[in-house]
């Protein structure tokens, strides 16, 4: 089924002055080839400051670029979720593996956000899970709830526990992981979040739940909120997630990726969430049932 299409907006930054529009598109958005971008330009899908663009235009800082992407068939994704908690201020759901939290990477309608807003039109996610992860996603229904949750989200007042299946057998029973996380260059992807000595301070506590001949199941508590933190931190101590298409044993991205970063195949589940209710102050304890394999 076709979606409704989407208008992608961006503003030209100062560093792109004088670059032609086609060159800018090909270098800044390498998910498509220069030939594909030129075809979209020829189809009249892109405008620069409201005028149909050809691709030959020299860019100026502050110009508004819009790609009016026509409707397209989105990749398959589950379209269900389980409600774990709801009141006038909050909605917590159990997201299935394979359903993106937010629009992006070809998904617009088949996202948790779009599906949740069919039930709660004012809901906004307080955090997000990657498409390949499952488990608890918390939404705020009011600006006041969103503001207060944001203020306490990465503090000791909020406890977040994930379950993950990782490669290799852990020698110790528990690990404090302090690997900094930042954006690093990648020859195929441009820049990705990964272990980076110059990155932002990050902290996870990983506890062994079970071992097999070649894997370890961890419970991981997050004490910071970096992108892909569980995947990066476990990889940085030699335990990348089983089936992870992006991160290798050091927490750095793989150079020869077996797939795309959004591909599925790993088991990561946001299992427990504890936090004070942003309006009433009551302690909320949420648990999402484990999926098969965990």
NUDOKOL-10878 format. One record per residue (C-alpha): residue number from 1; residue in one letter; z, y, x. Coordinates in pm, 1 decimal, padded with zeros to 6 digits. Layout:
> NUM A Z Y X
...
# end
This chain:
> 1 X 00000.0 00000.0 00000.0
> 2 X -00091.3 00345.7 00127.6
> 3 X 00183.0 00601.3 00181.8
> 4 X 00140.3 00970.6 00099.9
> 5 X 00041.0 01084.4 00446.7
> 6 X 00237.2 01340.0 00644.9
> 7 X 00199.9 01679.6 00810.8
> 8 X 00338.0 01666.0 01167.1
> 9 X 00434.0 02014.4 01288.2
> 10 X 00500.3 02135.2 01641.9
> 11 X 00515.4 02466.5 01829.1
> 12 X 00332.0 02508.1 02159.2
> 13 X 00577.0 02559.8 02446.3
> 14 X 00530.0 02808.7 02730.6
> 15 X 00451.3 02533.7 02981.6
> 16 X 00129.3 02446.6 02798.4
> 17 X -00030.0 02792.1 02820.7
> 18 X -00401.6 02770.2 02896.3
> 19 X -00424.4 02394.5 02843.7
> 20 X -00695.3 02292.4 02597.8
> 21 X -00572.8 02149.6 02271.0
> 22 X -00738.7 01811.1 02331.0
> 23 X -00582.2 01783.1 02677.4
> 24 X -00243.9 01876.9 02530.8
> 25 X -00271.7 01611.8 02258.5
> 26 X -00381.8 01340.4 02501.7
> 27 X -00102.8 01409.2 02752.5
> 28 X 00180.6 01504.2 02516.8
> 29 X 00112.3 01232.0 02258.0
> 30 X -00016.6 00936.6 02466.1
> 31 X 00029.2 00689.2 02181.1
> 32 X -00337.7 00769.6 02102.1
> 33 X -00637.1 00792.4 02335.0
> 34 X -00827.7 01119.3 02392.0
> 35 X -01114.8 00965.5 02194.9
> 36 X -00886.5 00895.4 01898.4
> 37 X -00754.4 01253.7 01905.1
> 38 X -01108.6 01391.8 01922.2
> 39 X -01205.1 01185.0 01619.9
> 40 X -00911.3 01329.4 01425.4
> 41 X -01015.6 01678.2 01533.4
> 42 X -01372.0 01607.9 01419.5
> 43 X -01232.0 01491.9 01084.9
> 44 X -01058.0 01828.4 01039.1
> 45 X -00706.6 01678.8 01044.4
> 46 X -00555.6 01929.9 01292.3
> 47 X -00496.7 02302.4 01257.4
> 48 X -00382.8 02561.6 01509.9
> 49 X -00213.5 02862.1 01350.4
> 50 X -00366.1 02759.5 01020.0
> 51 X -00727.2 02729.0 01143.6
> 52 X -00916.6 02400.4 01169.2
> 53 X -00910.7 02304.7 01537.7
> 54 X -01191.0 02162.4 01750.8
> 55 X -00987.2 02062.4 02057.6
> 56 X -01150.6 02319.2 02287.5
> 57 X -00902.2 02598.0 02209.4
> 58 X -00690.6 02729.1 02503.9
> 59 X -00327.5 02716.3 02398.6
> 60 X -00078.3 03002.6 02381.7
> 61 X 00300.8 02973.3 02358.1
> 62 X 00431.4 02998.2 02003.9
> 63 X 00122.1 02867.1 01830.3
> 64 X 00184.8 02625.1 01543.5
> 65 X 00004.5 02292.4 01564.2
> 66 X -00019.5 02074.6 01252.7
> 67 X -00162.3 01725.5 01228.4
> 68 X -00227.0 01645.4 00862.7
> 69 X -00230.1 01270.9 00899.1
> 70 X -00406.0 01107.1 00602.7
> 71 X -00228.6 00829.0 00408.2
> 72 X -00203.2 00502.8 00599.0
> 73 X -00076.1 00148.5 00549.9
> 74 X 00263.5 00117.4 00715.4
> 75 X 00371.7 -00188.6 00915.1
> 76 X 00563.6 -00446.8 00709.9
> 77 X 00938.2 -00387.9 00679.7
> 78 X 01219.3 -00507.4 00452.4
> 79 X 01296.9 -00267.7 00167.8
> 80 X 01647.5 -00373.1 00073.2
> 81 X 02000.4 -00282.0 00180.7
> 82 X 02354.9 -00373.0 00079.3
> 83 X 02600.9 -00105.0 -00031.9
> 84 X 02933.1 -00135.7 00151.6
> 85 X 03108.9 00179.5 00027.2
> 86 X 03027.7 00471.5 -00200.2
> 87 X 03210.4 00770.1 -00344.6
> 88 X 03104.3 01129.0 -00427.2
> 89 X 03103.7 01222.5 -00056.5
> 90 X 02987.5 00912.2 00134.7
> 91 X 02755.9 00615.5 00116.3
> 92 X 02773.3 00329.0 00366.8
> 93 X 02509.0 00056.3 00370.0
> 94 X 02426.8 -00260.4 00560.1
> 95 X 02079.3 -00205.5 00709.0
> 96 X 01862.2 -00512.9 00764.8
> 97 X 01689.1 -00581.7 01092.8
> 98 X 01330.9 -00452.5 01084.7
> 99 X 01388.9 -00147.7 00862.0
> 100 X 01377.7 00188.8 01046.5
> 101 X 01659.8 00431.3 00971.0
> 102 X 01440.2 00741.8 00991.8
> 103 X 01066.6 00814.2 00964.5
> 104 X 00864.5 00769.3 01282.2
> 105 X 00640.9 00530.9 01477.4
> 106 X 00413.8 00471.9 01178.6
> 107 X 00692.6 00443.6 00920.4
> 108 X 00737.3 00710.6 00650.6
> 109 X 00810.7 00544.4 00316.5
> 110 X 00952.2 00214.1 00444.1
> 111 X 01264.4 00369.6 00594.1
> 112 X 01631.6 00341.1 00509.8
> 113 X 01649.2 00717.7 00453.2
> 114 X 01374.2 00715.2 00188.3
> 115 X 01522.9 00412.4 00013.7
> 116 X 01879.3 00549.0 00015.2
> 117 X 01763.3 00883.3 -00124.9
> 118 X 01623.8 00705.6 -00426.8
> 119 X 01988.7 00635.3 -00509.1
> 120 X 02156.7 00941.6 -00353.2
> 121 X 01904.3 01230.3 -00314.2
> 122 X 02137.3 01446.1 -00100.6
> 123 X 02233.9 01171.1 00146.4
> 124 X 02185.9 01231.5 00519.4
> 125 X 02264.2 00975.2 00791.8
> 126 X 02559.2 01059.3 01014.9
> 127 X 02408.0 00837.9 01287.9
> 128 X 02115.6 00598.0 01320.4
> 129 X 02040.5 00241.0 01417.0
> 130 X 01721.1 00136.5 01589.5
> 131 X 01469.2 -00058.6 01384.1
> 132 X 01562.8 -00381.1 01563.4
> 133 X 01936.1 -00341.4 01491.7
> 134 X 02120.0 -00428.0 01172.3
> 135 X 02454.3 -00333.2 01024.2
> 136 X 02650.6 -00032.2 00907.4
> 137 X 02481.2 00304.1 00860.6
> 138 X 02695.9 00583.1 00717.5
> 139 X 02548.0 00863.3 00507.3
> 140 X 02710.6 01192.7 00405.4
> 141 X 02627.2 01320.7 00057.4
> 142 X 02757.5 01675.5 00107.3
> 143 X 02735.2 01931.4 00389.8
> 144 X 03114.3 01944.9 00414.5
> 145 X 03140.8 01569.1 00463.7
> 146 X 02857.2 01573.5 00718.0
> 147 X 03017.8 01853.7 00920.6
> 148 X 03360.3 01690.6 00935.9
> 149 X 03221.1 01347.6 01022.2
> 150 X 03011.0 01497.9 01300.1
> 151 X 03319.5 01663.9 01448.2
> 152 X 03506.4 01332.2 01480.4
> 153 X 03220.8 01085.9 01529.9
> 154 X 03245.5 01045.6 01908.1
> 155 X 03622.7 01081.4 01930.5
> 156 X 03902.0 00821.0 01924.3
> 157 X 03939.7 00890.2 01551.5
> 158 X 03622.5 00689.1 01487.0
> 159 X 03597.3 00325.5 01594.8
> 160 X 03252.6 00159.8 01615.1
> 161 X 03219.8 -00209.7 01704.2
> 162 X 02885.3 -00382.7 01758.3
> 163 X 02802.1 -00750.5 01801.8
> 164 X 02525.0 -00838.8 02049.6
> 165 X 02363.8 -01151.6 02192.2
> 166 X 02295.0 -01098.7 02562.8
> 167 X 02126.4 -01284.7 02844.4
> 168 X 02322.9 -01469.1 03115.0
> 169 X 02677.2 -01600.1 03113.5
> 170 X 02950.9 -01340.0 03160.0
> 171 X 03201.3 -01419.3 03433.7
> 172 X 03479.1 -01191.2 03305.1
> 173 X 03631.9 -01164.5 02961.3
> 174 X 03595.6 -00788.9 02921.0
> 175 X 03411.1 -00497.8 03081.0
> 176 X 03458.3 -00122.0 03080.3
> 177 X 03107.2 00021.6 03121.3
> 178 X 03071.5 00382.4 03236.8
> 179 X 02700.5 00390.4 03324.5
> 180 X 02559.7 00741.6 03262.2
> 181 X 02261.7 00755.7 03025.1
> 182 X 01971.4 00999.0 03050.8
> 183 X 01597.6 01038.3 03007.2
> 184 X 01400.5 00875.9 03289.5
> 185 X 01023.9 00868.5 03356.9
> 186 X 00815.6 00567.5 03258.5
> 187 X 00448.3 00517.0 03348.0
> 188 X 00353.7 00400.0 02998.3
> 189 X 00602.1 00572.4 02768.6
> 190 X 00644.6 00911.3 02935.0
> 191 X 01024.4 00932.3 02924.7
> 192 X 01281.6 00693.3 02781.0
> 193 X 01660.3 00675.4 02758.9
> 194 X 01802.0 00449.1 03028.3
> 195 X 02070.0 00412.0 03294.4
> 196 X 02055.2 00729.4 03502.9
> 197 X 02307.3 00846.9 03767.5
> 198 X 02229.5 01204.4 03663.2
> 199 X 02261.7 01128.7 03291.9
> 200 X 02536.2 01206.7 03043.7
> 201 X 02878.4 01041.6 03073.6
> 202 X 02898.4 00731.9 02854.0
> 203 X 03161.4 00469.9 02784.6
> 204 X 03158.7 00126.0 02621.7
> 205 X 03411.5 -00155.5 02613.6
> 206 X 03246.1 -00500.0 02598.1
> 207 X 03453.2 -00809.2 02512.5
> 208 X 03322.8 -01164.5 02533.0
> 209 X 03319.7 -01343.2 02197.3
> 210 X 03137.4 -01661.8 02297.4
> 211 X 02936.7 -01815.2 02581.0
> 212 X 02655.5 -02070.4 02583.2
> 213 X 02458.1 -02225.7 02867.3
> 214 X 02250.5 -01910.8 02918.9
> 215 X 02381.8 -01636.8 02686.4
> 216 X 02693.5 -01436.3 02602.3
> 217 X 02791.4 -01290.4 02267.1
> 218 X 02972.8 -00958.9 02308.3
> 219 X 03173.4 -00729.4 02083.6
> 220 X 03103.2 -00376.9 02208.7
> 221 X 03311.3 -00072.8 02121.3
> 222 X 03143.3 00264.2 02169.2
> 223 X 03339.9 00560.8 02302.2
> 224 X 03031.7 00784.8 02322.0
> 225 X 02716.7 00809.4 02115.6
> 226 X 02414.3 00787.6 02345.4
> 227 X 02075.1 00659.8 02235.7
> 228 X 02038.7 00280.9 02282.7
> 229 X 02385.5 00277.1 02439.0
> 230 X 02474.0 -00087.9 02371.7
> 231 X 02136.8 -00210.9 02497.7
> 232 X 02149.1 00005.6 02810.9
> 233 X 02513.6 -00058.1 02895.5
> 234 X 02500.5 -00436.1 02861.8
> 235 X 02176.6 -00443.3 03061.8
> 236 X 02335.7 -00228.0 03332.1
> 237 X 02598.8 -00497.2 03399.4
> 238 X 02336.9 -00772.9 03414.2
> 239 X 02333.5 -00872.0 03046.6
> 240 X 02025.0 -00728.2 02871.3
> 241 X 01995.5 -00834.7 02510.0
> 242 X 01808.2 -01157.0 02448.6
> 243 X 01455.5 -01058.2 02342.6
> 244 X 01490.7 -00689.0 02429.3
> 245 X 01135.2 -00556.4 02486.8
> 246 X 01247.2 -00245.5 02676.8
> 247 X 01550.1 -00286.2 02906.2
> 248 X 01583.9 -00506.7 03215.3
> 249 X 01892.8 -00631.6 03402.3
> 250 X 01979.0 -00292.6 03555.8
> 251 X 01963.6 -00085.4 03240.3
> 252 X 01629.9 00061.0 03347.5
> 253 X 01312.5 00021.5 03139.2
> 254 X 01083.0 -00264.6 03225.6
> 255 X 00761.9 -00145.6 03394.0
> 256 X 00542.1 -00416.3 03241.8
> 257 X 00664.0 -00406.0 02884.7
> 258 X 00610.0 -00725.1 02683.4
> 259 X 00576.7 -00505.7 02373.4
> 260 X 00666.6 -00163.6 02240.3
> 261 X 01022.2 -00022.9 02245.5
> 262 X 01043.1 -00045.5 01866.5
> 263 X 00948.0 -00411.8 01857.9
> 264 X 01194.5 -00659.3 01715.6
> 265 X 01331.7 -00975.3 01869.9
> 266 X 01687.5 -00891.2 01978.8
> 267 X 02017.2 -00937.3 01793.9
> 268 X 02233.3 -00623.8 01771.3
> 269 X 02458.5 -00561.0 01471.1
> 270 X 02686.8 -00268.3 01381.9
> 271 X 02968.8 -00483.8 01248.9
> 272 X 03278.5 -00263.5 01207.2
> 273 X 03338.6 00105.8 01143.1
> 274 X 03677.3 00273.8 01104.7
> 275 X 03717.2 00648.5 01044.7
> 276 X 03923.2 00900.2 00846.9
> 277 X 03758.3 01002.1 00521.3
> 278 X 03622.6 01355.0 00582.9
> 279 X 03763.6 01489.8 00255.0
> 280 X 04070.5 01283.6 00164.9
> 281 X 04182.4 01181.2 00514.7
> 282 X 04224.1 00819.8 00401.2
> 283 X 04143.5 00557.3 00665.2
> 284 X 03818.5 00382.6 00580.3
> 285 X 03755.6 00034.1 00723.9
> 286 X 03403.1 -00103.3 00681.8
> 287 X 03262.8 -00442.4 00781.5
> 288 X 02903.8 -00568.5 00759.4
> 289 X 02852.5 -00947.6 00740.8
> 290 X 02691.6 -01090.9 01052.2
> 291 X 02323.7 -01187.0 01032.6
> 292 X 02200.5 -01537.3 01127.7
> 293 X 02217.6 -01589.9 01503.8
> 294 X 02537.4 -01391.1 01553.8
# end
